[in-house]
Amino acid sequence: MYKVLIVEDDPMVAMINEQFVSRHKDFTVSNKCSDGKSALEYLEDNDVDLIILDVYMPYMDGFETLRQIRKKQIPVDVIMVTAANEREQLKEGLHLGVVDYLIKPFTFERFKMALDKFITQAEALKDLERVNQKNIDFLIDKSRKTTNELYPKGIQEKTLQTIIEHLKENKSKWLTGDEIAEKVGLTGVTVRRYMAHLVEAGMVIADMNYETGGRPRMLYKLLN
């Protein structure tokens, strides 16, 4: 059983993260901290295997917390969580060796994929007596398969995140599939396929608009 520390200043998000962790049979939540400073204090006397680490927090943000973890050489893996989708932050997180990077809002399936990715790496490295190219190739290939198997056929993570970001920018509006398609540079057919996936995942709500003066059109809105 892997021990997890949740570092999140929003009590509601921390509770959701705890529920998601608890739904995975291989993990247990050891503790929750509301900021990086208290997390570092907890890590001084307690061992954990994985940290679910938010970026924006008071006193000490997630990146500074992670820098201190690496500086102190604390042997723990980290999954970063943030509401932002900024390129420089992503690059820094990868540079600091995060297992995965989750953009809010995310589904349990995406969260579980991050946990499974951690297991894949941890178990593979634990079983290695020595590292060679064959070992590394197998480890990377297995991690990629974990990512690809998360989504149904025809759904790509990068395209999905592009659509989600557009919905987040217009979270107070109802949008048609054609409006989304025009803004993100995809066909209407492609967008409708992705929206159907997001509706099924519980991230988006859909409603039929009959007041168009013509053919009814489906409207979509990000679920807050």
GUKE-783530 format. One record per residue (C-alpha): residue in one letter; x, y, z. Coordinates in pm, whole numbers, always signed. Layout:
N
@resn:a c1:X c2:Y c3:Z
...
% end
This chain:
224
@resn:m c1:+0 c2:+0 c3:+0
@resn:y c1:+149 c2:+332 c3:-109
@resn:k c1:+121 c2:+625 c3:+134
@resn:v c1:+5 c2:+958 c3:-8
@resn:l c1:+36 c2:+1312 c3:+128
@resn:i c1:-216 c2:+1563 c3:-11
@resn:v c1:-99 c2:+1925 c3:-14
@resn:e c1:-390 c2:+2152 c3:-107
@resn:d c1:-518 c2:+2477 c3:+47
@resn:d c1:-877 c2:+2440 c3:-79
@resn:p c1:-1059 c2:+2208 c3:+167
@resn:m c1:-1312 c2:+2097 c3:-96
@resn:v c1:-1045 c2:+2007 c3:-351
@resn:a c1:-841 c2:+1831 c3:-80
@resn:m c1:-1147 c2:+1624 c3:+10
@resn:i c1:-1205 c2:+1529 c3:-355
@resn:n c1:-839 c2:+1432 c3:-393
@resn:e c1:-865 c2:+1219 c3:-79
@resn:q c1:-1176 c2:+1046 c3:-215
@resn:f c1:-1001 c2:+979 c3:-547
@resn:v c1:-696 c2:+833 c3:-372
@resn:s c1:-917 c2:+616 c3:-149
@resn:r c1:-1091 c2:+470 c3:-455
@resn:h c1:-761 c2:+317 c3:-567
@resn:k c1:-690 c2:-9 c3:-386
@resn:d c1:-312 c2:+40 c3:-384
@resn:f c1:-307 c2:+379 c3:-207
@resn:t c1:-391 c2:+529 c3:+130
@resn:v c1:-388 c2:+892 c3:+245
@resn:s c1:-139 c2:+946 c3:+527
@resn:n c1:-215 c2:+1313 c3:+585
@resn:k c1:-341 c2:+1639 c3:+433
@resn:c c1:-157 c2:+1973 c3:+456
@resn:s c1:-290 c2:+2314 c3:+351
@resn:d c1:+44 c2:+2464 c3:+244
@resn:g c1:+400 c2:+2372 c3:+149
@resn:k c1:+553 c2:+2481 c3:+479
@resn:s c1:+344 c2:+2242 c3:+686
@resn:a c1:+403 c2:+1968 c3:+428
@resn:l c1:+781 c2:+2000 c3:+467
@resn:e c1:+743 c2:+1988 c3:+844
@resn:y c1:+537 c2:+1670 c3:+814
@resn:l c1:+794 c2:+1510 c3:+582
@resn:e c1:+1069 c2:+1565 c3:+841
@resn:d c1:+919 c2:+1295 c3:+1064
@resn:n c1:+702 c2:+1090 c3:+829
@resn:d c1:+773 c2:+880 c3:+521
@resn:v c1:+536 c2:+891 c3:+225
@resn:d c1:+563 c2:+747 c3:-124
@resn:l c1:+374 c2:+1008 c3:-323
@resn:i c1:+262 c2:+1371 c3:-284
@resn:i c1:-40 c2:+1521 c3:-459
@resn:l c1:+88 c2:+1879 c3:-467
@resn:d c1:-112 c2:+2189 c3:-558
@resn:v c1:+71 c2:+2481 c3:-720
@resn:y c1:-105 c2:+2788 c3:-578
@resn:m c1:-95 c2:+2791 c3:-196
@resn:p c1:-23 c2:+3045 c3:+80
@resn:y c1:+316 c2:+3073 c3:+260
@resn:m c1:+494 c2:+2846 c3:+12
@resn:d c1:+365 c2:+2750 c3:-333
@resn:g c1:+394 c2:+2409 c3:-490
@resn:f c1:+704 c2:+2475 c3:-698
@resn:e c1:+902 c2:+2616 c3:-406
@resn:t c1:+785 c2:+2322 c3:-196
@resn:l c1:+907 c2:+2082 c3:-463
@resn:r c1:+1240 c2:+2265 c3:-489
@resn:q c1:+1287 c2:+2226 c3:-113
@resn:i c1:+1195 c2:+1857 c3:-133
@resn:r c1:+1460 c2:+1802 c3:-398
@resn:k c1:+1714 c2:+2017 c3:-212
@resn:k c1:+1661 c2:+1813 c3:+106
@resn:q c1:+1680 c2:+1494 c3:-104
@resn:i c1:+1356 c2:+1360 c3:+38
@resn:p c1:+1285 c2:+1033 c3:-147
@resn:v c1:+927 c2:+1096 c3:-261
@resn:d c1:+748 c2:+1121 c3:-595
@resn:v c1:+516 c2:+1410 c3:-681
@resn:i c1:+206 c2:+1466 c3:-892
@resn:m c1:+147 c2:+1839 c3:-950
@resn:v c1:-206 c2:+1983 c3:-959
@resn:t c1:-297 c2:+2330 c3:-1083
@resn:a c1:-584 c2:+2529 c3:-1228
@resn:a c1:-346 c2:+2705 c3:-1467
@resn:n c1:-210 c2:+2575 c3:-1794
@resn:e c1:+107 c2:+2774 c3:-1839
@resn:r c1:+395 c2:+2645 c3:-2051
@resn:e c1:+674 c2:+2767 c3:-1822
@resn:q c1:+512 c2:+2605 c3:-1519
@resn:l c1:+478 c2:+2278 c3:-1706
@resn:k c1:+843 c2:+2291 c3:-1809
@resn:e c1:+956 c2:+2359 c3:-1453
@resn:g c1:+743 c2:+2078 c3:-1314
@resn:l c1:+890 c2:+1832 c3:-1562
@resn:h c1:+1240 c2:+1964 c3:-1489
@resn:l c1:+1185 c2:+1896 c3:-1119
@resn:g c1:+1087 c2:+1539 c3:-1195
@resn:v c1:+713 c2:+1518 c3:-1138
@resn:v c1:+543 c2:+1191 c3:-1220
@resn:d c1:+247 c2:+1365 c3:-1380
@resn:y c1:+83 c2:+1706 c3:-1413
@resn:l c1:-295 c2:+1742 c3:-1365
@resn:i c1:-493 c2:+2045 c3:-1482
@resn:k c1:-813 c2:+2122 c3:-1291
@resn:p c1:-1084 c2:+2018 c3:-1339
@resn:f c1:-991 c2:+1653 c3:-1395
@resn:t c1:-1190 c2:+1332 c3:-1382
@resn:f c1:-1126 c2:+1034 c3:-1156
@resn:e c1:-1012 c2:+841 c3:-1465
@resn:r c1:-739 c2:+1099 c3:-1534
@resn:f c1:-642 c2:+1107 c3:-1166
@resn:k c1:-625 c2:+726 c3:-1159
@resn:m c1:-405 c2:+730 c3:-1467
@resn:a c1:-155 c2:+947 c3:-1278
@resn:l c1:-156 c2:+704 c3:-986
@resn:d c1:-114 c2:+409 c3:-1221
@resn:k c1:+177 c2:+585 c3:-1390
@resn:f c1:+343 c2:+620 c3:-1050
@resn:i c1:+290 c2:+248 c3:-980
@resn:t c1:+435 c2:+153 c3:-1319
@resn:q c1:+753 c2:+347 c3:-1255
@resn:a c1:+786 c2:+250 c3:-888
@resn:e c1:+732 c2:-121 c3:-947
@resn:a c1:+956 c2:-135 c3:-1253
@resn:l c1:+1244 c2:+41 c3:-1077
@resn:k c1:+1201 c2:-169 c3:-763
@resn:d c1:+1236 c2:-491 c3:-960
@resn:l c1:+1546 c2:-381 c3:-1153
@resn:e c1:+1877 c2:-526 c3:-1041
@resn:r c1:+2063 c2:-310 c3:-1290
@resn:v c1:+1960 c2:-48 c3:-1544
@resn:n c1:+2020 c2:-100 c3:-1913
@resn:q c1:+1866 c2:+28 c3:-2237
@resn:k c1:+1621 c2:-261 c3:-2260
@resn:n c1:+1490 c2:-187 c3:-1910
@resn:i c1:+1449 c2:+182 c3:-1986
@resn:d c1:+1272 c2:+119 c3:-2318
@resn:f c1:+1028 c2:-119 c3:-2150
@resn:l c1:+956 c2:+126 c3:-1869
@resn:i c1:+888 c2:+419 c3:-2103
@resn:d c1:+679 c2:+208 c3:-2341
@resn:k c1:+466 c2:+79 c3:-2055
@resn:s c1:+410 c2:+433 c3:-1925
@resn:r c1:+297 c2:+548 c3:-2271
@resn:k c1:+53 c2:+260 c3:-2298
@resn:t c1:-98 c2:+357 c3:-1964
@resn:t c1:-164 c2:+706 c3:-2103
@resn:n c1:-302 c2:+590 c3:-2436
@resn:e c1:-536 c2:+333 c3:-2285
@resn:l c1:-709 c2:+597 c3:-2071
@resn:y c1:-912 c2:+750 c3:-2354
@resn:p c1:-1157 c2:+590 c3:-2597
@resn:k c1:-1055 c2:+542 c3:-2959
@resn:g c1:-1040 c2:+874 c3:-3140
@resn:i c1:-978 c2:+1083 c3:-2826
@resn:q c1:-634 c2:+1241 c3:-2792
@resn:e c1:-522 c2:+1399 c3:-2464
@resn:k c1:-367 c2:+1711 c3:-2621
@resn:t c1:-681 c2:+1788 c3:-2824
@resn:l c1:-899 c2:+1719 c3:-2523
@resn:q c1:-702 c2:+1964 c3:-2308
@resn:t c1:-728 c2:+2231 c3:-2581
@resn:i c1:-1107 c2:+2201 c3:-2579
@resn:i c1:-1122 c2:+2202 c3:-2198
@resn:e c1:-911 c2:+2519 c3:-2184
@resn:h c1:-1147 c2:+2694 c3:-2425
@resn:l c1:-1444 c2:+2588 c3:-2212
@resn:k c1:-1269 c2:+2719 c3:-1900
@resn:e c1:-1214 c2:+3056 c3:-2068
@resn:n c1:-1589 c2:+3071 c3:-2137
@resn:k c1:-1716 c2:+2885 c3:-1830
@resn:s c1:-2009 c2:+3124 c3:-1777
@resn:k c1:-2139 c2:+3074 c3:-2134
@resn:w c1:-2330 c2:+2804 c3:-2317
@resn:l c1:-2146 c2:+2721 c3:-2641
@resn:t c1:-2252 c2:+2528 c3:-2949
@resn:g c1:-2026 c2:+2264 c3:-3099
@resn:d c1:-1974 c2:+2483 c3:-3407
@resn:e c1:-1865 c2:+2779 c3:-3191
@resn:i c1:-1612 c2:+2560 c3:-3011
@resn:a c1:-1490 c2:+2412 c3:-3340
@resn:e c1:-1431 c2:+2756 c3:-3492
@resn:k c1:-1227 c2:+2877 c3:-3194
@resn:v c1:-1008 c2:+2568 c3:-3149
@resn:g c1:-961 c2:+2493 c3:-3520
@resn:l c1:-1136 c2:+2156 c3:-3539
@resn:t c1:-1428 c2:+2021 c3:-3740
@resn:g c1:-1776 c2:+2017 c3:-3591
@resn:v c1:-1784 c2:+1637 c3:-3611
@resn:t c1:-1459 c2:+1610 c3:-3413
@resn:v c1:-1575 c2:+1855 c3:-3146
@resn:r c1:-1904 c2:+1671 c3:-3099
@resn:r c1:-1712 c2:+1348 c3:-3042
@resn:y c1:-1498 c2:+1512 c3:-2774
@resn:m c1:-1797 c2:+1684 c3:-2613
@resn:a c1:-1979 c2:+1351 c3:-2590
@resn:h c1:-1677 c2:+1212 c3:-2406
@resn:l c1:-1666 c2:+1510 c3:-2166
@resn:v c1:-2039 c2:+1482 c3:-2097
@resn:e c1:-2004 c2:+1111 c3:-2023
@resn:a c1:-1706 c2:+1187 c3:-1795
@resn:g c1:-1918 c2:+1434 c3:-1597
@resn:m c1:-1704 c2:+1738 c3:-1680
@resn:v c1:-1951 c2:+1907 c3:-1915
@resn:i c1:-2328 c2:+1950 c3:-1915
@resn:a c1:-2529 c2:+1955 c3:-2237
@resn:d c1:-2869 c2:+2104 c3:-2316
@resn:m c1:-3071 c2:+2116 c3:-2636
@resn:n c1:-3163 c2:+2465 c3:-2757
@resn:y c1:-3494 c2:+2462 c3:-2946
@resn:e c1:-3519 c2:+2842 c3:-2977
@resn:t c1:-3292 c2:+2880 c3:-3277
@resn:g c1:-3557 c2:+2950 c3:-3541
@resn:g c1:-3434 c2:+2644 c3:-3726
@resn:r c1:-3280 c2:+2310 c3:-3641
@resn:p c1:-3229 c2:+2259 c3:-3263
@resn:r c1:-2867 c2:+2280 c3:-3154
@resn:m c1:-2686 c2:+2122 c3:-2861
@resn:l c1:-2530 c2:+2363 c3:-2612
@resn:y c1:-2236 c2:+2280 c3:-2386
@resn:k c1:-2104 c2:+2428 c3:-2064
@resn:l c1:-1819 c2:+2330 c3:-1833
@resn:l c1:-1947 c2:+2189 c3:-1506
@resn:n c1:-1820 c2:+2402 c3:-1217
% end
